[in-house]
Amino acid sequence: MKKIGFVIQFLCIALFSFGQEAENGIRFIEGEKWENVLKAAQEQDKYIFMDCYTSWCGPCKALAKDIFTRKDVGDFFNASFINVKYDMEKGEGKELYKHYKSNIIGFPTLLLINKEGKVMHQMAGFQEAEVLIAGMKAGKEGKSLFACRDRYAAGERDLAFLKEYVAALEGAFLKDDIEKIVLEYMKTMPLEKLQEKEIWDFVGAFIKDPYSPQFDYVIFNIDRLANKVKFDRYQVERQLSWALDKAVDQLVEIKFDKNETPLRLVEETGKMDTLLRLINRGNLKRAETCRAKIKIYELELAQKWDEVYANQMVYRGIKALGYSDSYLEKTVQYLVAYCPDKAILKKYLALIEELQGEEDKNTSRMKTNYYGTLSVLYAKLGDNKKAKEFKKMDDKLKAERAKEFEKFLKESK
């Protein structure tokens, strides 16, 4: 009798707790003691569907308002699971958060838990109704994220299974894991397979490494691929362009030590030749910008300082570099460290002073400043008084921005 009484009591809670949120949607039990939920799961031999949310989470509210209230969602979840929801920052939810923290990567997180309290499947973020139903149905049928993970670890690699595994990872918002799986698959795949639509649809979005054979193949066969696979050519070219631009930036990047002194550039002829070959073949958007950055990099390596200045002014004039004056600043600071030609440095000083003069007239709070660059230029040219003045201005501005950022972080909590 006690068992029957408990089940009846629990079912009454299920019917009336939180029921006002969705007449035809999921009937949630909210805030119930976890031990009672587990008892009900054991007695009814059901999985528990748990919505892990917070009061401040926008996607959580959207799920509750637009998805959990739908009749098709309610029909599936009410018949299949014991449905509970907990604010992870209040009451019983705080303890559950501690217990299931390894499965909660953000909010909302949606967990499928068995009657012993073990997580069998997880999803995260806002999910459309059909995706949510399909994901939790797969979890219920043993095709959960964790089951897929075990199968993958055991060596299963056929494409149908990998697509199933990736779908589970997408639902759990585990993007890094998806990329690892797809990249691993591409290593074992003949390049010609990219001409098959099913293969392209699975791997195409992950071809982003300019030094990979897949990237090379796409650049050199893009017309044939576009014809066979029927992909969005604009989107693919944008993806390739972005990847090349990023690789070029990494190649030519001027790095600084802990004292903010530029480190000498390292010559990487192999990478440079590969990137130029792809840039010239692909003729993609921003190709001219990439060529300009590599040209400056080559001249800096060769220590042809007068040509660095001349080329940079040409590129700046035609906006071949975007134009990013932060890129100009780093070039100047590199020359200050390694260029002995003071005549070149004076030309850069005149340009930076002009830019700073324009910024001084700017009333925006987000304006750029070149105080640090002016400081190192004046120091190199022997005017220590002005160097100290600009260094003081630079330090003051950095301290103010650090203070503003700290204030922002406190207000964001």
C-alpha positions in Angstrom: 0.0 0.0 0.0 2.8 2.4 0.8 4.3 1.8 -2.7 1.0 2.4 -4.4 0.4 5.5 -2.3 3.8 6.8 -3.2 3.2 6.3 -7.0 -0.2 7.9 -6.8 1.2 10.9 -4.9 4.1 11.2 -7.4 1.8 11.0 -10.4 -0.4 13.7 -8.9 2.6 15.9 -8.6 3.5 15.1 -12.2 0.0 16.1 -13.4 -0.3 19.3 -11.6 3.3 20.6 -10.9 4.3 23.0 -13.6 1.3 22.0 -15.6 0.2 25.5 -16.1 3.2 26.1 -18.4 2.0 23.8 -21.1 -1.4 22.2 -21.3 -0.5 20.0 -24.2 3.3 20.0 -23.8 5.7 18.2 -21.5 4.3 17.8 -18.0 7.3 18.5 -15.8 7.8 17.9 -12.1 9.9 20.8 -10.8 12.0 20.9 -7.7 11.0 17.4 -6.4 13.5 15.6 -4.2 15.8 13.5 -6.3 15.3 10.4 -4.3 11.6 10.5 -5.0 12.2 10.9 -8.7 14.6 7.9 -8.7 12.0 5.8 -6.8 9.3 6.6 -9.4 11.7 5.8 -12.2 12.4 2.4 -10.6 8.7 1.6 -10.0 7.6 2.7 -13.5 10.7 1.3 -15.2 11.3 4.6 -17.1 14.1 6.9 -18.0 14.2 10.3 -16.4 14.4 13.3 -18.7 15.9 16.3 -16.8 16.0 19.9 -18.0 18.9 21.6 -16.3 18.3 25.3 -16.6 18.9 28.7 -14.8 16.7 31.7 -14.4 19.0 33.9 -16.5 19.4 31.6 -19.5 17.8 32.9 -22.7 17.9 29.6 -24.6 16.4 27.8 -21.5 13.4 30.2 -21.6 13.0 29.7 -25.4 12.9 26.0 -24.9 10.3 26.2 -22.2 8.2 28.6 -24.2 8.5 27.4 -27.8 9.5 23.7 -27.7 8.4 22.1 -24.4 4.8 23.4 -24.9 4.3 21.7 -28.3 1.8 18.8 -28.5 4.1 16.5 -30.5 6.9 17.1 -28.0 4.5 16.5 -25.0 3.1 13.4 -26.6 6.5 11.8 -26.9 8.1 12.8 -23.6 5.0 12.3 -21.4 4.6 8.7 -22.8 8.3 7.9 -22.7 9.9 9.5 -19.6 9.5 10.9 -16.1 10.1 14.6 -16.9 11.7 16.8 -14.3 13.3 20.2 -14.4 15.6 21.9 -11.9 17.1 25.4 -11.6 20.8 24.5 -11.2 21.3 27.5 -8.9 18.5 26.8 -6.5 17.4 24.2 -3.9 17.6 20.6 -5.1 19.2 21.8 -8.4 22.4 23.0 -6.7 23.1 19.5 -5.4 22.2 17.9 -8.7 24.5 20.3 -10.5 27.4 19.1 -8.3 26.5 15.5 -9.0 26.1 15.8 -12.8 28.6 18.6 -13.3 30.7 16.5 -15.8 27.7 16.2 -18.0 26.5 19.8 -17.8 28.6 21.8 -20.3 26.3 24.8 -20.3 22.7 25.8 -20.1 20.3 24.4 -21.0 21.6 20.9 -20.7 19.1 18.1 -21.3 19.9 14.7 -19.6 18.4 11.3 -20.1 19.1 9.4 -16.8 18.3 5.7 -16.0 16.6 4.5 -12.9 20.0 4.0 -11.1 20.8 7.7 -11.7 23.3 7.2 -14.4 23.4 9.6 -17.4 22.6 7.6 -20.6 22.4 10.5 -23.1 22.9 14.3 -23.1 22.1 17.2 -25.3 22.8 20.9 -24.8 21.5 24.3 -26.0 18.3 25.2 -27.7 17.0 22.3 -29.8 14.3 22.3 -32.4 11.4 19.9 -31.6 12.2 17.3 -34.2 15.9 17.3 -33.2 15.1 17.0 -29.5 12.7 14.1 -30.1 15.1 12.3 -32.4 18.0 12.8 -30.0 16.1 11.5 -26.9 14.5 8.7 -28.9 18.0 7.6 -29.9 19.2 7.7 -26.3 16.2 5.6 -25.2 16.9 3.0 -27.9 20.5 2.6 -26.8 22.0 4.8 -29.6 23.1 7.3 -27.0 26.2 9.6 -27.1 27.9 7.3 -24.6 27.0 4.1 -26.5 28.4 5.7 -29.7 31.5 6.7 -27.8 32.1 3.1 -26.7 31.6 1.8 -30.2 34.0 4.4 -31.6 36.6 3.4 -29.0 36.2 -0.2 -30.0 37.2 0.7 -33.6 33.9 1.1 -35.4 34.4 3.4 -38.4 31.7 2.9 -41.1 30.2 6.1 -42.4 26.6 5.3 -41.3 27.8 4.9 -37.7 30.0 8.0 -37.8 27.1 10.1 -39.0 25.0 8.7 -36.1 27.8 9.5 -33.6 28.3 13.0 -35.0 24.5 13.7 -34.7 24.7 12.7 -31.0 27.7 15.0 -30.5 25.9 17.9 -32.2 23.0 17.5 -29.9 25.4 17.6 -26.9 27.2 20.7 -28.5 30.5 18.9 -28.4 32.0 20.5 -31.5 35.6 19.8 -30.8 34.9 16.1 -30.6 33.0 16.2 -34.0 36.0 17.8 -35.6 38.4 15.2 -34.3 36.2 12.4 -35.6 35.8 13.9 -39.1 39.5 14.8 -39.4 40.4 11.3 -38.4 38.0 9.9 -41.0 39.5 12.1 -43.7 43.0 10.6 -43.1 41.8 7.2 -44.1 39.7 8.4 -47.1 40.9 8.5 -50.7 40.8 12.1 -52.0 38.6 11.2 -54.9 35.8 10.3 -52.4 35.3 14.1 -52.0 33.4 13.9 -55.3 30.7 11.8 -53.7 27.9 14.0 -52.2 27.4 11.8 -49.1 31.1 12.1 -48.3 31.3 15.8 -49.0 28.2 16.5 -46.9 30.0 14.7 -44.0 33.5 16.2 -44.3 33.3 19.3 -46.5 32.8 21.9 -43.7 35.9 20.6 -41.9 38.4 21.2 -44.8 40.1 24.2 -43.3 43.8 23.2 -43.0 45.7 24.7 -46.0 48.6 22.2 -45.4 46.3 19.2 -45.7 45.9 17.1 -48.9 42.1 17.6 -48.8 42.5 21.4 -48.9 44.9 21.1 -51.8 42.5 18.8 -53.7 39.6 21.1 -53.3 41.5 24.2 -54.4 42.8 22.4 -57.5 39.5 20.7 -58.3 36.9 23.2 -57.2 35.1 23.4 -60.6 34.7 19.7 -60.9 33.6 19.3 -57.2 31.1 22.2 -57.6 29.6 20.4 -60.6 29.4 16.9 -59.0 28.6 17.7 -55.4 26.4 20.8 -56.1 27.7 22.6 -53.1 27.2 26.3 -52.3 30.2 27.6 -54.1 30.2 31.0 -52.4 30.2 29.3 -49.0 33.0 26.9 -49.9 35.2 29.7 -51.3 34.5 31.8 -48.2 35.6 28.8 -46.0 38.8 28.3 -48.1 39.6 32.1 -48.1 39.1 32.4 -44.3 41.4 29.4 -43.8 44.2 30.8 -46.0 43.9 34.2 -44.5 44.3 32.7 -41.0 47.3 30.6 -42.1 49.0 33.6 -43.6 48.5 35.6 -40.4 50.0 32.8 -38.4 53.0 32.7 -40.7 53.8 36.4 -40.7 52.7 37.2 -37.1 55.2 39.3 -35.2 55.4 37.9 -31.6 56.6 39.6 -28.5 58.4 38.4 -25.4 57.3 39.2 -21.8 59.0 42.6 -22.0 57.0 43.5 -25.2 60.1 43.2 -27.3 59.5 41.8 -30.8 61.0 38.4 -31.5 62.8 37.8 -34.7 60.7 36.4 -37.5 61.4 32.8 -38.4 61.9 31.8 -42.1 59.4 29.1 -43.1 59.9 28.8 -46.8 58.0 25.5 -47.1 54.8 27.0 -45.6 55.2 30.2 -47.5 55.5 28.4 -50.8 52.5 26.2 -50.1 50.3 29.1 -49.2 51.4 31.2 -52.2 50.7 28.2 -54.5 47.2 27.8 -53.1 46.5 31.6 -53.1 47.6 32.0 -56.7 45.6 28.9 -57.8 42.4 29.6 -55.9 42.2 33.4 -56.7 39.9 33.7 -53.7 38.6 36.7 -51.9 41.4 38.5 -49.9 44.0 36.8 -52.1 45.6 40.2 -52.6 45.7 40.8 -48.9 47.4 37.5 -48.3 50.0 38.2 -51.0 50.7 41.7 -49.5 51.3 40.2 -46.0 53.6 37.5 -47.3 55.6 40.1 -49.4 56.1 42.3 -46.3 57.2 39.2 -44.4 59.7 38.3 -47.1 61.2 41.8 -47.0 61.4 41.8 -43.2 63.3 38.5 -43.3 65.6 39.9 -45.9 66.1 43.1 -43.9 65.3 45.2 -46.9 63.9 48.0 -44.7 63.5 50.7 -47.3 61.4 48.2 -49.4 59.3 47.3 -46.4 58.3 50.9 -46.0 57.8 51.5 -49.7 55.6 48.4 -50.2 53.7 49.0 -47.0 52.8 52.5 -48.1 51.6 51.2 -51.5 49.5 48.5 -49.9 48.1 50.9 -47.4 47.2 53.4 -50.2 45.2 50.8 -52.1 43.9 49.2 -48.9 45.4 45.8 -49.9 45.8 45.1 -46.2 42.3 45.9 -45.2 43.7 48.2 -44.0 44.6 47.3 -40.4 46.7 49.9 -38.7 47.4 47.4 -35.9 49.3 45.5 -38.5 51.2 48.7 -39.3 52.0 49.2 -35.6 53.5 45.7 -35.3 55.6 46.3 -38.4 56.9 49.6 -36.9 57.7 48.0 -33.6 59.6 45.2 -35.4 61.6 47.8 -37.3 62.4 49.7 -34.2 63.9 46.5 -32.8 65.9 45.4 -35.8 66.2 48.2 -38.4 69.4 50.4 -38.0 68.2 52.9 -40.7 66.9 55.9 -38.7 65.8 57.6 -41.9 63.2 54.8 -42.4 62.1 55.1 -38.7 61.6 58.8 -39.1 59.3 58.2 -42.0 57.3 55.8 -39.8 57.3 58.3 -37.0 55.8 61.0 -39.2 53.0 58.6 -40.3 52.2 57.4 -36.7 52.1 61.0 -35.4 49.7 61.8 -38.2 47.5 58.8 -37.2 47.6 59.8 -33.5 46.7 63.4 -34.4 43.5 62.1 -36.2 42.7 59.9 -33.2 43.1 62.8 -30.8 40.3 64.6 -32.7 38.1 61.5 -32.3 35.5 61.7 -29.6 34.6 58.0 -29.5 35.5 56.0 -26.4 36.7 53.2 -28.6 39.3 55.2 -30.4 42.7 53.8 -31.2 45.9 55.1 -29.7 49.5 54.8 -30.8 51.2 56.0 -27.6 53.2 52.8 -27.1 54.5 52.8 -30.7 55.4 56.5 -30.5 57.3 55.8 -27.2 59.5 53.1 -28.7 60.1 55.2 -31.9 61.2 58.2 -30.0 63.4 56.1 -27.7 65.1 54.5 -30.7 65.6 58.0 -32.3 67.2 59.3 -29.1 64.4 61.6 -27.8 64.0 60.1 -24.3 61.9 62.9 -23.0 59.1 62.3 -25.5 59.6 58.6 -25.2 58.9 58.8 -21.5 55.9 61.1 -22.0 54.2 58.7 -24.5 55.1 55.7 -22.3 53.4 57.4 -19.3 50.3 58.1 -21.5 50.3 54.5 -22.7 50.6 53.1 -19.2 47.8 55.3 -17.9 45.4 54.3 -20.7 46.2 50.6 -20.2 45.4 50.9 -16.5 42.1 52.7 -17.2 41.1 50.0 -19.7 42.1 47.2 -17.2 40.0 48.9 -14.6 37.0 49.1 -17.0 37.3 45.5 -17.9 37.5 44.4 -14.3 34.3 46.5 -13.6 32.6 44.8 -16.6 33.5 41.3 -15.3 32.1 42.1 -11.8 28.8 43.5 -13.3 28.5 40.4 -15.6 28.5 38.0 -12.6 
